[in-house]
């Protein structure tokens, strides 16, 4: 969703509410710090006039003392402002990360299946990190720039009202009009650029994961060519931003020169009219030149703001995305007494998978499901897990619609083993133990023995403390699958859903696993999806789909 920049800023600023007092302190420190910096310029002007015997209001020694005090105060205030801003930024980044991961959990798995993993990685890393710029270097500078400009405008108006009017006009043009023009020119470019980074990450991740196939089929040159094309496209988009940054600098420099010249011309005119003396020309001119810092900072924000708002827009898209399946809470606890599907219809988009499907599974039975690819075997298990909601019909557990069972209750009732078990970059014990919070080593070992995995684990140098590598690349396909089965045994749910649980196992290990499943299922209910006839032999009833 493409939101207006002001809308994105409003939503991001809304997150500051718990830290508003610190933000106000940062703004006050920033205003005081900028005024101290400007005071150095003004005092310097008075010092020059004193040397020229044109200023009789302040002693030269006093000027030097005040210069030293202002310089010291400026440093302290600047440090305090930055400390407050970064405290807010890091606190909010931690909060946003928590919100993003909560959103991912809420959206998973249905809405995440179609998302590019590299794009998600870019969002979770660079997009969120870029928001640090917004919170630490955008919000308070805007408030500081507006407040400081108003104060300086009032100060210049004490010499003559036209000085104040000219100053405010200059600040509005440089700190307001210029950034709006640049932001409008780069708003869409920012979103396209951030999406392009995500697409690049997806391509690189895909290439790394498929490196073996790339080497085997000598597709390296093709991948390199495509990577070079994507890199060139990304560089071109980046150069568009560089051109906008250069344009911003040119506009700022011209604006400062023009308005400073106007101030000098205005002072000269007022001097000729006898309205102000030489001090009334020189001090406003010097003040005007030294007062553009905060508004130039505002104008320069437009460059980073294009990236930041694009990143914020992508983060907000994820946070506000509606899950396909909403979590259920505050319902009565349900205990497993069988499962059933009645007249179930379901499809992914326009592709219909199940049409009027019905079956019933009694407690403590093993149901085998057999059928050709694409007939809906795996989809049925996902519907029972309520990863998706049916388009029509009902899926029930203990005669209760799964839509009316607390989500955490449903997860406790069901154990789910997929054909492609995901392995975390952790130890084998940690990978198995994820199935039960606080599982003891004895429980983990018992589950591994049931999955015919214990002997293999003990043959490793570090046993259960052996690392599995990223994506479990230190384990074979069969070993990864047995880790998944061990998790199911450890989870010890009354209703077990198995999707091709032995597809990566040889006949010997398949037989051991099937025997363990038969023993395990004495007081359990099992749905077993498989294309192997040997696997179907343990089923008490086989459903052909």
SULWO-V163479 format. One record per residue. N is the residue number from 1. RES is the residue in one letter. SS is DSSP state (a for helix, b for strand, c for the rest). PHI is phi in degrees with one decimal (* if undefined). OMEGA is omega in whole degrees, -180 to 180 (NA if undefined). Layout:
# SULWO-V163479
<<N,RES,SS,PHI,OMEGA> <N,RES,SS,PHI,OMEGA>>
This chain:
# SULWO-V163479
<<1,X,c,*,179> <2,X,c,-96.1,180> <3,X,c,-101.4,173> <4,X,c,-67.4,-177> <5,X,a,-55.1,-179> <6,X,a,-65.9,178> <7,X,a,-69.6,178> <8,X,a,-60.8,180> <9,X,a,-61.1,-180> <10,X,a,-61.4,-180> <11,X,a,-67.6,179> <12,X,a,-69.5,179> <13,X,a,-65.8,180> <14,X,a,-59.1,180> <15,X,c,-73.8,-175> <16,X,c,-78.9,-171> <17,X,a,-42.8,-179> <18,X,a,-65.3,-177> <19,X,a,-114.6,-174> <20,X,a,-60.7,-178> <21,X,a,-64.2,179> <22,X,a,-73.0,178> <23,X,a,-63.9,178> <24,X,a,-63.1,177> <25,X,a,-62.4,179> <26,X,a,-60.6,-179> <27,X,a,-66.3,180> <28,X,a,-62.8,178> <29,X,a,-62.9,180> <30,X,a,-65.9,178> <31,X,a,-62.2,-180> <32,X,a,-62.2,180> <33,X,a,-64.6,179> <34,X,a,-67.2,177> <35,X,a,-65.2,177> <36,X,a,-63.8,179> <37,X,a,-64.4,179> <38,X,a,-68.4,179> <39,X,a,-61.7,178> <40,X,a,-61.1,179> <41,X,a,-65.2,-179> <42,X,a,-64.3,179> <43,X,a,-62.4,176> <44,X,a,-60.1,177> <45,X,a,-62.5,177> <46,X,a,-64.7,178> <47,X,a,-62.7,179> <48,X,a,-62.4,179> <49,X,a,-63.9,179> <50,X,a,-64.7,178> <51,X,a,-61.6,-180> <52,X,c,-86.2,-179> <53,X,c,57.9,179> <54,X,c,-112.8,-179> <55,X,c,-131.4,-176> <56,X,c,-113.5,-174> <57,X,c,-89.5,-173> <58,X,c,-149.3,-179> <59,X,c,-74.9,-178> <60,X,a,-62.6,178> <61,X,a,-62.7,178> <62,X,a,-65.3,178> <63,X,a,-58.8,-179> <64,X,a,-66.3,178> <65,X,a,-63.9,180> <66,X,a,-65.0,177> <67,X,a,-61.1,179> <68,X,a,-63.6,179> <69,X,a,-63.9,-179> <70,X,a,-62.9,180> <71,X,a,-63.4,179> <72,X,a,-65.5,180> <73,X,a,-61.7,-180> <74,X,a,-57.0,-180> <75,X,a,-63.4,-179> <76,X,a,-64.8,-179> <77,X,a,-66.1,178> <78,X,a,-62.5,178> <79,X,a,-61.2,-180> <80,X,a,-62.4,179> <81,X,a,-61.1,-179> <82,X,a,-65.6,179> <83,X,a,-62.3,179> <84,X,a,-63.4,-178> <85,X,a,-61.7,-178> <86,X,a,-72.6,174> <87,X,a,-60.3,178> <88,X,a,-62.5,-177> <89,X,a,-59.6,-176> <90,X,a,-69.9,176> <91,X,a,-64.0,-178> <92,X,a,-72.4,177> <93,X,a,-63.1,176> <94,X,a,-63.1,179> <95,X,a,-64.8,-179> <96,X,a,-65.6,177> <97,X,a,-59.0,178> <98,X,a,-60.8,180> <99,X,a,-64.9,-179> <100,X,a,-65.1,180> <101,X,a,-67.5,175> <102,X,a,-65.3,178> <103,X,a,-66.0,178> <104,X,a,-61.5,179> <105,X,a,-64.1,-179> <106,X,a,-67.9,-177> <107,X,a,-81.9,-176> <108,X,c,-74.1,-7> <109,X,c,-92.2,-169> <110,X,a,-57.6,-174> <111,X,a,-79.5,-180> <112,X,a,-96.0,-178> <113,X,c,-63.1,-177> <114,X,c,-93.3,-177> <115,X,c,-84.1,177> <116,X,c,-72.5,-177> <117,X,a,-64.7,179> <118,X,a,-64.2,178> <119,X,a,-65.6,177> <120,X,a,-65.0,178> <121,X,a,-62.5,179> <122,X,a,-61.6,180> <123,X,a,-66.8,-176> <124,X,a,-71.3,-177> <125,X,a,-109.2,-171> <126,X,a,-67.6,-178> <127,X,a,-64.8,180> <128,X,a,-68.1,179> <129,X,a,-61.8,-178> <130,X,a,-66.8,177> <131,X,a,-65.9,176> <132,X,a,-60.0,178> <133,X,a,-62.3,-178> <134,X,a,-64.5,-176> <135,X,a,-75.5,-177> <136,X,a,-90.1,-171> <137,X,a,-131.8,-178> <138,X,c,-127.2,-172> <139,X,a,-63.7,-178> <140,X,a,-66.4,176> <141,X,a,-57.6,178> <142,X,a,-64.7,180> <143,X,a,-63.4,180> <144,X,a,-63.9,-179> <145,X,a,-62.4,-180> <146,X,a,-65.7,-177> <147,X,a,-65.3,-179> <148,X,a,-63.2,-180> <149,X,a,-63.0,179> <150,X,a,-64.3,-179> <151,X,a,-65.3,-180> <152,X,a,-64.6,177> <153,X,a,-59.6,178> <154,X,a,-64.7,179> <155,X,a,-62.5,-180> <156,X,a,-65.4,180> <157,X,a,-67.9,177> <158,X,c,-68.4,175> <159,X,c,-81.5,173> <160,X,c,-168.1,-176> <161,X,a,-58.7,-179> <162,X,a,-66.3,175> <163,X,a,-61.2,-180> <164,X,a,-62.6,180> <165,X,a,-63.9,-180> <166,X,a,-63.4,-180> <167,X,a,-62.8,-180> <168,X,a,-61.8,178> <169,X,a,-61.2,-180> <170,X,a,-63.5,-178> <171,X,a,-66.4,179> <172,X,a,-65.7,-178> <173,X,a,-66.3,-175> <174,X,a,-75.3,-176> <175,X,a,-90.5,-178> <176,X,a,-122.4,-175> <177,X,a,-66.0,-179> <178,X,a,-58.3,180> <179,X,a,-60.5,180> <180,X,a,-65.0,180> <181,X,a,-61.4,-178> <182,X,a,-66.5,-179> <183,X,a,-63.3,178> <184,X,a,-63.7,-180> <185,X,a,-68.5,-174> <186,X,a,-111.7,-175> <187,X,a,-61.2,-180> <188,X,a,-66.8,179> <189,X,a,-61.7,-180> <190,X,a,-62.7,-179> <191,X,a,-66.8,178> <192,X,a,-62.4,-179> <193,X,a,-65.3,-179> <194,X,a,-64.6,177> <195,X,a,-66.6,179> <196,X,a,-66.5,176> <197,X,a,-62.4,178> <198,X,a,-61.4,179> <199,X,a,-64.8,177> <200,X,a,-63.2,178> <201,X,a,-59.5,179> <202,X,a,-62.0,-180> <203,X,a,-64.4,180> <204,X,a,-65.0,179> <205,X,a,-63.9,179> <206,X,a,-64.2,-180> <207,X,a,-66.7,180> <208,X,a,-66.6,180> <209,X,a,-66.6,-178> <210,X,c,-101.4,-175> <211,X,a,-60.7,180> <212,X,a,-60.2,-180> <213,X,a,-67.0,179> <214,X,a,-60.8,179> <215,X,a,-69.9,-177> <216,X,a,-61.7,-175> <217,X,c,-101.3,175> <218,X,c,51.3,-180> <219,X,c,-99.5,-177> <220,X,a,-60.5,-178> <221,X,a,-64.3,179> <222,X,a,-64.3,179> <223,X,a,-66.2,179> <224,X,a,-63.7,179> <225,X,a,-62.4,180> <226,X,a,-66.6,178> <227,X,a,-64.0,179> <228,X,a,-63.4,178> <229,X,a,-63.6,180> <230,X,a,-65.0,178> <231,X,a,-64.1,179> <232,X,a,-63.2,178> <233,X,a,-62.1,-180> <234,X,a,-66.9,179> <235,X,a,-63.4,179> <236,X,a,-63.1,178> <237,X,a,-66.0,179> <238,X,a,-67.4,179> <239,X,a,-65.8,176> <240,X,a,-60.9,177> <241,X,a,-68.4,179> <242,X,a,-60.8,179> <243,X,a,-64.0,178> <244,X,a,-67.2,178> <245,X,a,-63.3,178> <246,X,a,-63.2,179> <247,X,a,-62.9,179> <248,X,a,-61.4,-179> <249,X,a,-61.9,180> <250,X,a,-61.6,-180> <251,X,a,-60.9,179> <252,X,a,-64.0,-179> <253,X,a,-61.8,179> <254,X,a,-63.3,180> <255,X,a,-61.2,179> <256,X,a,-61.9,-179> <257,X,a,-62.5,-177> <258,X,a,-64.1,-177> <259,X,a,-72.2,175> <260,X,a,-66.6,178> <261,X,a,-64.3,177> <262,X,a,-60.1,179> <263,X,a,-63.1,179> <264,X,a,-65.3,179> <265,X,a,-65.0,178> <266,X,a,-63.2,179> <267,X,a,-62.6,179> <268,X,a,-62.4,180> <269,X,a,-64.3,179> <270,X,a,-65.5,179> <271,X,a,-65.9,180> <272,X,a,-62.3,180> <273,X,c,-79.0,-179> <274,X,c,75.7,-178> <275,X,c,-80.5,178> <276,X,c,-130.2,175> <277,X,c,-90.2,-178> <278,X,c,-62.8,177> <279,X,a,-60.4,180> <280,X,a,-70.2,174> <281,X,a,-97.8,-172> <282,X,a,-71.7,-177> <283,X,a,-64.8,175> <284,X,a,-60.2,179> <285,X,a,-64.6,180> <286,X,a,-63.6,180> <287,X,a,-61.6,-179> <288,X,a,-61.6,-180> <289,X,a,-60.8,-176> <290,X,a,-86.6,-174> <291,X,c,-102.3,-174> <292,X,c,-83.6,-177> <293,X,a,-51.6,-178> <294,X,a,-61.8,-178> <295,X,a,-76.0,175> <296,X,a,-65.9,176> <297,X,a,-60.1,177> <298,X,a,-64.0,-179> <299,X,a,-63.7,180> <300,X,a,-67.6,178> <301,X,a,-61.6,-176> <302,X,a,-59.6,180> <303,X,a,-69.4,178> <304,X,a,-68.1,-177> <305,X,a,-64.7,178> <306,X,a,-62.6,176> <307,X,a,-65.7,-174> <308,X,a,-64.1,-179> <309,X,a,-67.3,176> <310,X,a,-64.1,178> <311,X,a,-64.8,178> <312,X,a,-60.9,179> <313,X,a,-63.1,180> <314,X,a,-67.7,178> <315,X,a,-65.6,179> <316,X,a,-63.6,176> <317,X,a,-55.4,-179> <318,X,a,-69.4,-177> <319,X,a,-63.8,-175> <320,X,a,-98.5,-180> <321,X,c,-67.1,-178> <322,X,c,-83.8,179> <323,X,c,-69.1,177> <324,X,c,-68.0,180> <325,X,c,-123.1,179> <326,X,c,-91.9,179> <327,X,c,-70.5,179> <328,X,c,-107.2,177> <329,X,c,-136.9,173> <330,X,c,65.2,172> <331,X,c,-100.4,179> <332,X,c,-67.6,179> <333,X,c,-64.3,180> <334,X,c,-114.1,176> <335,X,c,-109.4,-172> <336,X,c,-72.3,178> <337,X,c,-135.8,-179> <338,X,c,111.2,-178> <339,X,b,-140.0,-179> <340,X,b,-158.4,171> <341,X,b,-124.0,-179> <342,X,b,-130.8,176> <343,X,b,51.7,-176> <344,X,b,-79.9,173> <345,X,b,-122.1,-179> <346,X,b,-158.0,176> <347,X,b,-154.3,175> <348,X,b,-94.9,-176> <349,X,c,67.8,-179> <350,X,c,-87.4,-178> <351,X,b,-87.2,-179> <352,X,b,-80.0,-178> <353,X,b,-106.5,179> <354,X,b,-115.8,-178> <355,X,b,-137.9,179> <356,X,b,70.4,-177> <357,X,b,-79.0,178> <358,X,b,-139.5,173> <359,X,b,-164.5,178> <360,X,b,-133.8,-179> <361,X,b,-124.9,-179> <362,X,c,-76.4,180> <363,X,c,-64.6,176> <364,X,c,65.1,178> <365,X,c,-123.6,175> <366,X,b,-111.7,178> <367,X,b,-105.7,176> <368,X,b,-95.2,179> <369,X,b,-119.4,-176> <370,X,b,-128.7,178> <371,X,c,171.3,-178> <372,X,c,-74.2,179> <373,X,c,-59.1,177> <374,X,c,86.4,-178> <375,X,c,-83.5,175> <376,X,c,108.8,-178> <377,X,a,-63.4,-180> <378,X,a,-67.5,179> <379,X,a,-60.6,179> <380,X,a,-59.5,179> <381,X,a,-64.7,179> <382,X,a,-65.8,177> <383,X,a,-70.4,176> <384,X,a,-66.1,176> <385,X,c,-78.5,-175> <386,X,c,57.6,168> <387,X,c,-73.3,174> <388,X,c,-131.6,171> <389,X,c,-100.9,-179> <390,X,c,-65.9,174> <391,X,c,-77.7,-179> <392,X,b,-157.0,-179> <393,X,b,89.9,-178> <394,X,b,-138.3,171> <395,X,b,-117.1,-175> <396,X,b,-123.4,170> <397,X,b,-124.3,-178> <398,X,c,54.4,179> <399,X,c,64.4,175> <400,X,b,-113.4,177> <401,X,b,-58.3,-178> <402,X,a,-60.8,177> <403,X,a,-69.2,-178> <404,X,a,-112.7,177> <405,X,c,-110.4,177> <406,X,c,-51.3,-176> <407,X,a,-58.6,-179> <408,X,a,-67.7,176> <409,X,a,-64.6,-180> <410,X,a,-63.3,180> <411,X,a,-65.6,178> <412,X,a,-71.2,-179> <413,X,a,-75.1,-171> <414,X,b,-118.3,170> <415,X,b,-115.4,-172> <416,X,b,-129.8,178> <417,X,b,-118.3,-180> <418,X,c,-97.5,179> <419,X,c,-67.1,180> <420,X,c,-106.9,-179> <421,X,c,-75.2,177> <422,X,c,-82.7,179> <423,X,c,-111.6,179> <424,X,c,-82.3,179> <425,X,c,-77.5,-176> <426,X,c,-152.0,178> <427,X,b,-78.5,178> <428,X,a,-61.9,180> <429,X,a,-60.5,180> <430,X,a,-67.4,179> <431,X,a,-67.1,177> <432,X,a,-74.8,-175> <433,X,a,-65.3,179> <434,X,c,-61.6,-177> <435,X,c,-74.0,-179> <436,X,c,-148.3,-179> <437,X,c,-63.4,178> <438,X,c,74.7,-179> <439,X,c,-62.8,178> <440,X,c,-80.5,178> <441,X,a,-62.5,180> <442,X,a,-62.7,178> <443,X,a,-65.6,180> <444,X,a,-64.4,180> <445,X,a,-63.9,179> <446,X,a,-62.0,179> <447,X,a,-65.7,179> <448,X,a,-65.3,178> <449,X,a,-63.5,178> <450,X,a,-62.3,-179> <451,X,c,-88.4,179> <452,X,c,57.6,-176> <453,X,c,-118.1,-172> <454,X,a,-62.5,-178> <455,X,a,-60.9,178> <456,X,a,-61.8,-178> <457,X,a,-61.3,-177> <458,X,a,-70.5,177> <459,X,c,-79.5,-180> <460,X,c,-82.1,-176> <461,X,c,-55.6,-177> <462,X,c,-107.9,176> <463,X,a,55.7,-178> <464,X,a,-69.3,179> <465,X,a,-94.4,178> <466,X,c,-73.2,177> <467,X,b,-73.7,-178> <468,X,c,-95.4,-177> <469,X,c,81.4,180> <470,X,a,-66.6,-178> <471,X,a,59.1,178> <472,X,a,69.0,-174> <473,X,c,-70.9,175> <474,X,c,-87.9,179> <475,X,c,-113.0,175> <476,X,c,-77.6,179> <477,X,a,-59.9,180> <478,X,a,-66.9,179> <479,X,a,-66.7,177> <480,X,a,-63.2,-179> <481,X,a,-65.3,179> <482,X,a,-70.2,173> <483,X,a,-61.6,178> <484,X,a,-61.7,179> <485,X,a,-68.2,177> <486,X,a,-61.0,176> <487,X,a,-59.8,-180> <488,X,a,-62.1,178> <489,X,a,-63.5,-180> <490,X,a,-69.2,179> <491,X,a,-62.3,172> <492,X,c,57.1,178> <493,X,c,-80.8,180> <494,X,c,-72.1,-177> <495,X,b,-125.2,-174> <496,X,b,-111.6,180> <497,X,b,-112.3,-175> <498,X,b,-119.4,-180> <499,X,b,-107.4,-178> <500,X,c,49.8,-173> <501,X,c,-71.5,-178> <502,X,c,-120.2,-174> <503,X,c,-63.8,-179> <504,X,c,-101.7,-177> <505,X,c,-107.9,174> <506,X,c,-77.5,-174> <507,X,a,-61.0,-178> <508,X,a,-63.8,-179> <509,X,a,-69.1,176> <510,X,a,-62.3,179> <511,X,a,-60.4,180> <512,X,a,-65.6,-179> <513,X,a,-65.9,-179> <514,X,a,-63.6,177> <515,X,a,-63.6,178> <516,X,a,-63.4,179> <517,X,a,-65.6,178> <518,X,a,-62.2,179> <519,X,a,-63.8,-177> <520,X,a,-65.7,-172> <521,X,a,-86.4,179> <522,X,a,-57.3,179> <523,X,a,-119.2,-180> <524,X,c,-122.4,174> <525,X,b,-119.6,-171> <526,X,b,-129.3,165> <527,X,b,-111.1,-174> <528,X,b,-118.5,178> <529,X,b,-99.5,179> <530,X,c,-162.8,174> <531,X,c,-96.8,-179> <532,X,c,-85.3,177> <533,X,a,-64.3,-179> <534,X,a,-63.0,179> <535,X,a,-68.9,-178> <536,X,a,-68.5,-176> <537,X,c,-63.5,-178> <538,X,c,-86.6,-178> <539,X,c,-74.1,177> <540,X,c,-82.9,175> <541,X,b,-147.2,-179> <542,X,b,-114.7,179> <543,X,b,-107.5,179> <544,X,b,-91.4,-180> <545,X,c,-108.4,NA>>
